[in-house]
Amino acid sequence: DSGVTQTPKHLITATGQRVTLRCSPRSGDLSVYWYQQSLDQGLQFLIQYYNGEERAKGNILERFSAQQFPDLHSELNLSSLELGDSALYFCASSVDGGQGEQYFGPGTRLTVT
Amino acid sequence: GESVGLHLPTLSVQEGDNSIINCAYSNSASDYFIWYKQESGKGPQFIIDIRSNMDKRQGQRVTVLLNKTVKHLSLQIAATQPGDSAVYFCAEKGPGYALNFGKGTSLLVTP
């Protein structure tokens, strides 16, 4: 158990819908990272937040957004969902802004039908 | 563009043998590399890391070798056990300290 929690574990929704994925980092970790894992693209970095502010951006679509709240938990919002958005979404956390080891949560499996 | 890639998609080894998983990277500016293990249904788990000022680092049953000249790193697992069966990813720290992952190598340990 990495100490990072993600909810929900599974999510099934229809195209065009919007969903919110939630992540709670390990106690004391200030950074939260979001990754998408699909069979054809592997693990892709989406976005990083550090202590409430966006720190780095990767291959995140404009339909996707994220935020980190004062209690350091983070949410990833996916809107106008397409079939191709079906994937595993992982959250990771680290104690600082990027030097430390990243601890991954168990992931949320999103299925868009 | 810059990328991190794995040489082999699958690797099958016998229990007790040593395993070697290879990874190539293309960004010569990368200065930090990590190996992760991902078991089925779980998130990636940190195994070992290495900075570019080193060429070898050892952990418990694992060794990472870094060859900056040819931009290659490898993960060696000694006395491979059934519990080592998983997908192994190498990753590099990119801009903003985001991890850039390779595609992964599936390691299968047979009895």
Interface residues (C-beta under 8 A of the other chain):
Chain A: S2 V4 Y33 Y35 G42 L43 Q44 F45 Q48 R55 A56 K57 G58 F90 A92 G97 G98 Q99 E101 Q102 Y103 F104 G105 P106 G107
Chain B: I34 Y36 G41 K42 G43 P44 Q45 F46 D49 F89 A91 K93 G94 P95 G96 Y97 A98 L99 N100 F101 G102 K103 G104
